Amino acid sequence: MAEKRIDHMHYLPDMDILDSDMLEQVLTYHAAFCDEDYDSADVTAALAKPHLEPRDFMALLSKAALPHLEEMACKARAVTRRHFGNSVNLFTPIYFANYCENYCIYCGFNSHNKIQRARLTDDELHRECRNIAVSGLEEVLMLTGESRHMSDVAYIGNAIRIARQYFRVVGVEIYPVNVDEYRFLHECGADYVTVFQETYNADKYETLHLAGHKRIFPYRFYAQERAILGGMRGVGFAALLGLDDYQKDAVATGMHAWLMQRKYPHAEISLSCPRLRPIINNDKINPKDVDERRLVQIICAYRLFLPFASITVSSRENAHFRNNIIKIAANKVSAGVCVGIGGHLEESGQEKGDEQFEISDNRSFDEMYAAVKAAGMQPVTSEYIYV
């Protein structure tokens, strides 16, 4: 008999439910986007406006905008310089546990994938942080697999406290939690929360997430709002481009961020633009239909629609692409990246646990710092001063 799967649209008993209609609004925009609705005139009109409305944003994500890509890039560059100057923020992720209770078919950490599992002890966390801090980095993003059993909120909070002893800014990218748990993590020292919705197509989401808490689509969607209610300074949004229709997912990601910015104007909003990458035991995974030209289009559309938002391009992309996109629209990049567990513990780079996916750009912090300067930009390790 086939396993009966839980309904991906209904909350489990331990999950906070917010009084919000934002999910319905975003899904309406997702469903409404039709590439054929936009032509060159719509794109030209959007590019002439100082402030974009949702329809303008959709026009810039349509195929009709591809012939206008150079014009989009020029305007995105001007907007980026106006709001961020020449600065490019550098950070690195710390993967400190890869145990996972979810069965997500595209992810190397998924519970059915046969990989080396590990989590860092307090002593190992101190060594990992110390070895990263020596390089000059002042911001880290703390990541785990999604396992409340092996990486509970108390363990994550303790890891954040340790990281704050070494770094000015600490972000988290973990499984979604409730408002009170985000408040606890903020009190431990977390500044911001990033959550990838993966895809905003709820039906496709259900086929990709076969087991675990991550299967509950609306609970994941409202993670950023719960984080803000829990006191977090900022929240990040992303779809994993290539899982489904990339245009619709980009529309929904942008609209989700836009609606959050309007509802919580004090919150810092950021966007990531990850594409699918190969994983251990599956090297055939690649971004469907999302080539570099389309990725540039998406990033420029995000910048023009959300001029104040921070835009991150990670080491999923190659060095050449990242060297150039920071001249146009991205203002934040990772450096010295290891996506395995404990990759900074030893000089050899030997990991304690296997990685989540393959990266394309493995430059060290020093190399990335030099590349940013060579691009005529100013590398920045932290913009925050705590008093």
Helices and strands as residue ranges (DSSP letters): H 22-32, G 35-37, H 40-47, H 54-61, G 63-68, H 69-84, E 87-97, H 122-133, E 139-144, H 153-164, E 169-173, H 179-188, E 192-198, H 202-208, G 213-215, H 217-221, H 223-229, E 234-239, H 246-263, E 268-272, H 292-305, E 310-313, H 319-325, E 332-334, H 365-374, E 378-380
